[in-house]
Amino acid sequence: MNRLTGKVAIITGASSGIGRVTAKLFAAEGAKVIVGARRKAELDSLVAEIEAEGGKAVALAGDVRSEDYHKALVATALEHFQKLDIAFNNAGTLGEGGPSTDVSEAGFADTLAINLTASFLAAKHQIPAMLANGAGSIVFTSTFVGYTVGFPGTAAYAASKSGLIGLTQALAAEYGPHNIRVNAVLPGAIETDMYREHNDTADKQAFITALHALKRVGTPEEIARSVLYLASDDASFVTGTASLVDGGLSITRT
Ligand SMILES: NC(=O)c1ccc[n+]([C@@H]2O[C@H](COP(=O)([O-])OP(=O)(O)OC[C@H]3O[C@@H](n4cnc5c(N)ncnc54)[C@H](OP(=O)(O)O)[C@@H]3O)[C@@H](O)[C@H]2O)c1
């Protein structure tokens, strides 16, 4: 408890899954949170839940492909809570999958826009507020896909998410001297809407489950706790990492 007391955090992709659970955990740990995604009704119900539990939250709905949306999220943090300490840039999509020779240029570009360019734009506007604050912690949501494991049919997703690891390293090196830490969390398969949409048969679920050393998929809470660690002062000497939280998927061949 209270690991984020006095901190102000932006969380994107907060309308469901990993982002939603992380927003609730951050608020329970004392952070004031600004929650973002496109689905306003889901964000409003999340804010109501956080407030009912005694936390503080503000919702701002928008599309992460818009640079103006990132400016507005930071402005909302400053307007309501006067500073920005933490950003969990987590919104993401599987994008257009299937045989790579069939993937459209528009589908590939859109996947990069949501998963990679949006994360850059988010950081671009969060960093000045963190510099003014004298410190900050940014966490991106990447994945094992395209980093430790190549999966057929995931070219756009893999390219966009592994690009985040380069972005993490560049920003960590550039802003480390200003006490801003930047890390990426790399979940294994996590039981969320995205997982269920992609693994929509018992066979697919059995296949993906067996890939993990722990022989199960993860929960959004298990990722949220890792993000809490990376975002908090507990990780004060941790920056530039690609932090696998994947149930051993990347190291097992059994
Ligand atoms: N589940 C897994 O197995 C897994 C594994 C590794 C990495 N990840 C990553 O974890 C992150 C969260 O995914 P999840 O599993 O929690 O799935 P999810 O429940 O589908 O969450 C995706 C979130 O991203 C938001 N989002 C998508 N496109 C957006 C856009 N253009 N503008 C604003 N928000 C947008 C969605 O909100 P709206 O639809 O309301 O806009 C939603 O809140 C993603 O980056 C995903 O790639 C997931």
The ligand as an ORCA input file, in Angstrom:
! r2SCAN-3c Opt
* xyz 0 1
  N      -3.181     -9.746    -23.636
  C      -2.002    -10.185    -24.030
  O      -1.783    -11.398    -24.161
  C      -0.874     -9.206    -24.282
  C       0.433     -9.715    -24.376
  C       1.480     -8.839    -24.598
  C       1.232     -7.478    -24.737
  N      -0.053     -7.016    -24.646
  C      -0.263     -5.574    -24.796
  O      -0.929     -5.104    -23.639
  C      -1.579     -3.872    -23.960
  C      -2.976     -3.890    -23.388
  O      -3.728     -4.898    -24.037
  P      -4.772     -5.851    -23.279
  O      -4.282     -7.230    -23.405
  O      -5.086     -5.291    -21.949
  O      -6.028     -5.776    -24.287
  P      -7.330     -4.866    -24.321
  O      -8.179     -5.149    -23.131
  O      -7.890     -5.069    -25.677
  O      -6.771     -3.385    -24.156
  C      -6.315     -2.595    -25.231
  C      -6.472     -1.143    -24.794
  O      -5.897     -0.279    -25.783
  C      -6.839      0.730    -26.084
  N      -6.666      1.202    -27.452
  C      -6.530      0.442    -28.574
  N      -6.435      1.221    -29.656
  C      -6.505      2.519    -29.215
  C      -6.483      3.775    -29.858
  N      -6.337      3.892    -31.180
  N      -6.581      4.895    -29.090
  C      -6.735      4.790    -27.753
  N      -6.751      3.627    -27.082
  C      -6.648      2.495    -27.809
  C      -8.209      0.074    -25.880
  O      -9.196      1.045    -25.590
  P     -10.373      1.521    -26.565
  O     -10.784      0.343    -27.410
  O     -11.428      1.968    -25.589
  O      -9.793      2.649    -27.333
  C      -7.939     -0.751    -24.629
  O      -8.106      0.019    -23.473
  C      -1.534     -3.741    -25.487
  O      -0.523     -2.804    -25.840
  C      -1.138     -5.135    -25.937
  O      -0.468     -5.134    -27.176
  C      -1.095     -7.851    -24.425
*
